[in-house]
């Protein structure tokens, strides 16, 4: 699971140079470990979402353990930057936190005449976090809209203090402080579409550059509430159960509710590749995809806090 610090480029180079692997790594499946491990050579450049940088790095690390002669470079993280790298041919694959936006698809189609191929690789959710000492246990989508939105497409009025959520506080003016990931992430787009009904964020919404910043803000401020990947975990914060409305039961983000998509902001993580219709991926890129979808690759995703397919 995300430990609150993004993998920097320097960290990635250390990972791929033989530093210790994820604790308890699963044995390689026969379909992945084969006699080709010493003969497979070449380089891969991987990009994608800031919030998923840790998972990309772990997969790259494990893949290079299988194929030690392969060089892997992780490009600067960021959903828009990653798709741009795929369009420009600067990345071989991009890890996405959701489906591509209409504008991203159009840019790719305009250049190549076809859409990129999306390969589902794991599941996740956009979770809502509060300080660990906050007594709130559930929240509705309408309440989220009332907290985070300037347009209130799904709510009637703004929620600005914790008493409006039924939380007794010593200071009656104790403000609700909204945080979340910035607009370079798929989590931002998912939250905006589902919780804000496509509306606009408040001007004072604090958009953070990565999961670690969201975690730090919430853990250090009792009045904070924020959204990030469900893989984000620490002793200082905890996720809320989310209900679609006042009548429906609130659902906590967990393996079952994310797999079944009962949790309202469940999402599928995908790898986007440039694959012309009717043509196969390069042997090296296909080997990486095969690893990610293998028992070992899915176990790496699980240990990082994500939900296997």
C-alpha positions in Angstrom: 0.0 0.0 0.0 1.1 3.6 -0.5 3.3 4.7 2.3 2.8 8.4 1.7 5.9 9.0 -0.3 6.1 9.0 -4.1 8.8 7.1 -5.9 11.2 9.6 -7.3 13.3 8.9 -10.4 16.3 8.3 -8.2 14.4 5.8 -6.1 13.3 3.9 -9.2 16.8 3.6 -10.4 17.8 2.1 -7.0 14.9 -0.3 -7.1 15.8 -1.5 -10.5 19.4 -1.9 -9.5 18.8 -4.7 -7.1 17.6 -3.2 -3.8 15.4 -5.5 -1.7 12.1 -6.5 -3.2 8.6 -6.2 -1.8 8.5 -8.3 1.4 7.1 -11.7 0.8 7.2 -11.6 -3.0 5.3 -14.4 -4.5 7.2 -17.1 -6.4 7.2 -16.6 -10.2 4.5 -18.4 -12.0 5.6 -20.9 -14.7 4.1 -18.7 -17.4 6.3 -15.8 -16.4 9.6 -17.5 -15.3 11.0 -19.3 -18.3 14.2 -20.0 -20.2 13.8 -16.7 -22.1 14.7 -14.7 -18.9 18.3 -14.4 -19.8 17.8 -13.8 -23.5 15.1 -11.1 -23.2 16.8 -7.7 -23.8 15.8 -4.2 -24.6 14.3 -1.2 -22.8 10.8 -0.1 -21.7 9.7 3.3 -20.7 6.7 3.4 -18.4 4.6 6.4 -17.4 1.3 7.2 -15.7 -0.6 8.6 -12.8 1.2 10.2 -9.9 -1.0 8.3 -7.4 0.0 5.0 -9.1 3.7 5.7 -9.3 4.5 3.2 -6.5 2.7 0.4 -8.2 4.4 1.0 -11.5 7.8 1.0 -9.8 7.1 -2.2 -7.9 6.0 -4.0 -11.1 9.1 -2.7 -12.9 11.3 -3.9 -10.1 9.8 -7.4 -10.1 9.8 -7.6 -13.9 13.5 -6.8 -14.0 14.2 -9.5 -11.4 12.8 -12.0 -14.0 14.5 -10.3 -16.9 17.7 -8.8 -15.6 19.0 -7.7 -19.0 16.0 -5.4 -19.6 16.4 -1.7 -18.8 13.3 0.0 -17.5 12.8 3.8 -17.2 9.9 5.4 -15.3 9.0 8.7 -16.9 7.7 11.7 -14.9 4.4 10.7 -13.3 1.2 12.4 -14.1 -1.9 11.2 -16.0 -1.8 13.9 -18.7 1.9 13.8 -19.0 1.8 10.0 -19.4 -0.7 10.0 -22.2 1.3 12.8 -23.9 4.4 10.5 -23.7 2.4 7.7 -25.3 1.1 10.0 -28.1 4.7 11.3 -28.7 6.2 7.8 -28.7 8.2 8.6 -25.5 6.6 5.9 -23.4 5.9 2.3 -24.3 3.0 1.9 -21.8 1.1 4.2 -19.3 -0.6 3.1 -16.2 -4.0 4.8 -15.9 -6.3 5.2 -12.9 -9.5 5.2 -15.0 -10.6 5.3 -18.6 -9.2 8.0 -20.8 -11.0 11.3 -21.1 -12.6 12.3 -24.4 -9.9 14.9 -25.0 -7.1 12.4 -24.4 -8.7 9.9 -26.8 -9.1 12.6 -29.5 -5.5 13.6 -29.3 -4.4 10.1 -29.7 -6.8 9.3 -32.5 -5.9 12.5 -34.4 -2.3 11.3 -34.6 -2.7 7.6 -35.2 -6.2 7.1 -36.5 -7.2 4.6 -33.8 -7.6 4.5 -30.1 -4.9 3.2 -27.7 -5.4 -0.3 -26.3 -6.4 -0.4 -22.7 -5.5 -3.6 -20.7 -7.2 -3.9 -17.3 -4.5 -4.8 -14.7 -6.0 -4.2 -11.2 -8.8 -2.5 -9.3 -8.9 0.4 -6.9 -11.3 3.1 -5.6 -11.3 6.8 -4.7 -11.6 6.7 -0.9 -12.7 9.5 1.4 -10.4 10.0 4.4 -10.6 11.8 7.7 -8.3 12.1 10.7 -8.2 8.9 12.7 -9.7 10.6 15.8 -12.8 11.9 13.8 -15.9 10.1 15.0 -17.6 10.3 11.5 -18.1 6.8 10.0 -20.2 7.4 6.9 -21.0 10.1 4.4 -23.3 10.4 1.3 -22.4 11.6 -2.2 -24.7 14.6 -1.7 -22.7 15.5 1.5 -19.5 15.3 -0.4 -20.9 17.6 -3.1 -21.9 20.0 -0.4 -18.4 20.0 1.1 -16.2 20.1 -2.0 -18.4 21.8 -4.7 -19.0 25.4 -5.7 -21.9 24.5 -8.0 -23.8 22.0 -5.8 -25.3 20.0 -8.6 -26.0 17.1 -6.3 -26.7 19.0 -3.0 -28.9 21.8 -1.8 -26.6 23.8 0.4 -22.9 24.0 1.4 -21.5 22.1 4.4 -18.8 24.2 6.0 -18.5 23.0 9.6 -18.6 19.6 11.3 -21.7 20.2 13.2 -23.7 20.1 10.0 -22.5 16.5 9.7 -23.7 15.6 13.2 -20.2 15.8 14.8 -20.1 17.5 18.2 -17.2 19.9 18.3 -16.1 22.3 21.0 -15.8 25.2 18.6 -19.1 25.7 16.8 -17.2 27.4 13.9 -14.9 24.4 13.3 -14.5 24.4 9.6 -14.5 21.3 7.3 -11.2 21.6 5.3 -11.4 19.8 1.9 -8.3 18.2 0.4 -7.7 15.8 -2.5 -5.5 14.9 -5.4 -5.0 17.4 -8.2 -6.4 17.5 -11.7 -3.4 15.5 -13.2 -4.9 12.4 -11.6 -7.7 10.1 -12.5 -8.9 10.1 -8.9 -9.6 13.8 -9.3 -11.7 13.1 -12.4 -13.6 10.2 -10.8 -14.4 12.2 -7.7 -15.6 15.2 -9.8 -17.9 13.1 -11.9 -19.3 10.9 -9.2 -19.4 13.1 -6.1 -19.8 16.5 -7.7 -22.0 15.3 -10.6 -19.5 16.9 -13.0 -19.6 20.3 -11.1 -16.8 22.6 -10.1 -14.6 22.4 -7.0 -14.6 25.2 -4.4 -12.0 27.9 -4.9 -10.5 27.0 -1.5 -10.3 23.2 -2.2 -6.7 22.2 -1.6 -5.5 20.1 -4.6 -2.4 18.2 -3.6 0.4 16.8 -5.8 0.3 13.3 -4.5 -1.1 10.8 -2.0 1.6 11.6 0.6 0.6 15.3 0.7 -3.1 14.3 1.1 -2.2 11.9 4.0 0.0 14.6 5.7 -2.7 17.3 5.5 -5.5 15.1 6.9 -3.4 13.5 9.6 -2.2 16.9 10.9 -5.5 18.7 10.8 -8.5 17.2 12.7 -10.9 19.3 10.6 -9.6 17.9 7.3 -11.4 15.6 4.9 -9.9 14.4 1.6 -9.9 11.9 -1.2 -7.1 9.7 -2.6 -6.5 6.1 -3.7 -7.9 3.4 -1.5 -4.3 2.1 -1.3 -3.4 5.0 1.0 -3.1 3.8 4.6 -1.5 5.2 7.7 -2.2 5.2 11.5 -3.2 8.9 11.3 -6.1 8.6 8.8 -9.0 6.2 8.0 -11.5 5.8 5.1 -15.2 6.5 5.4 -18.1 4.3 4.2 -19.9 6.1 1.3 -23.6 5.9 0.6 -25.2 6.9 -2.8 -28.0 8.7 -0.9 -29.7 8.9 2.5 -31.6 5.7 2.0 -29.0 3.3 0.7 -26.6 1.6 3.0 -23.1 3.2 3.2 -20.4 0.9 1.7 -16.8 0.8 2.9 -14.1 0.5 0.3 -12.7 -3.0 0.6 -11.8 -5.9 -1.6 -15.3 -7.2 -2.0 -17.1 -3.9 -2.6 -14.4 -2.7 -5.0 -14.4 -6.0 -7.0 -18.2 -5.9 -7.2 -18.3 -2.1 -7.8 -20.8 -1.7 -4.9 -18.5 1.0 -3.6 -19.7 4.2 -5.5 -16.2 5.3 -6.6 -14.7 2.0 -7.6 -12.4 2.1 -10.7 -10.3 -0.2 -12.9 -6.6 0.4 -13.4 -5.4 -0.1 -16.9 -2.2 -0.1 -19.0 -2.6 2.0 -22.1 -0.4 0.9 -25.1 -0.1 2.0 -28.7 -1.3 -1.1 -30.5 -2.4 -0.7 -34.1 -5.5 -2.9 -34.8 -4.6 -6.4 -35.8 -1.0 -6.1 -34.7 0.7 -7.7 -31.7 2.7 -5.9 -29.0 6.4 -6.2 -29.1 7.8 -9.3 -27.4 9.2 -7.2 -24.5 6.1 -5.2 -23.9 3.9 -8.3 -24.1 6.2 -10.0 -21.6 5.7 -7.1 -19.2 1.9 -7.2 -19.6 2.0 -11.0 -19.1 3.9 -10.5 -15.9 1.5 -7.8 -14.5 -1.4 -10.2 -15.2 0.4 -13.2 -13.7 -0.1 -14.6 -10.2 3.1 -12.9 -9.1 2.2 -9.5 -10.7 -1.3 -9.5 -9.2 0.1 -10.4 -5.8 2.4 -7.4 -6.0 -0.6 -5.2 -6.7 -2.4 -6.7 -3.7 0.5 -6.1 -1.3 0.7 -2.5 -2.6 -2.9 -2.0 -1.4 -4.8 -2.5 -4.6 -7.4 -5.2 -5.5 -6.3 -7.9 -8.0 -8.5 -8.6 -11.0 
